Amino acid sequence: MGTSFDLFFRRKPAMMLIALGKVSRAKYGSQLAKEVDCTYSHAVKILQTLEEIGLVSFEKKGRIKIIKLTKRGTEVSEHIAAIRKIVS
């Protein structure tokens, strides 16, 4: 059985948003995958969905894609983190 946080959110996408919101600099997909304990391919699918709904953006630097929260993504991340504190 998961935590009460799991009752309200899908854990991996929520934790990715929280992880991106914790740092001021951008991250790589492989870093996020490790932080939320999922495979890189699963992380990429989640990130593509988050990009489609306007919560993250990708910036390509050479062969590497850097992931950043958008303004809207930052707001959502802050709200999810606050809810996590309340229910955990």
Buried (B, 14 or more C-beta within 10 A) or exposed (E): EEEEBEEEBEBBBBBBBBBBBEEEEBBBBEBBBEBBEBEEEEBBBBBEEBBEEEBBBEEEEEEEBBBBBBEEBBEBBBEBBEBBEEEE
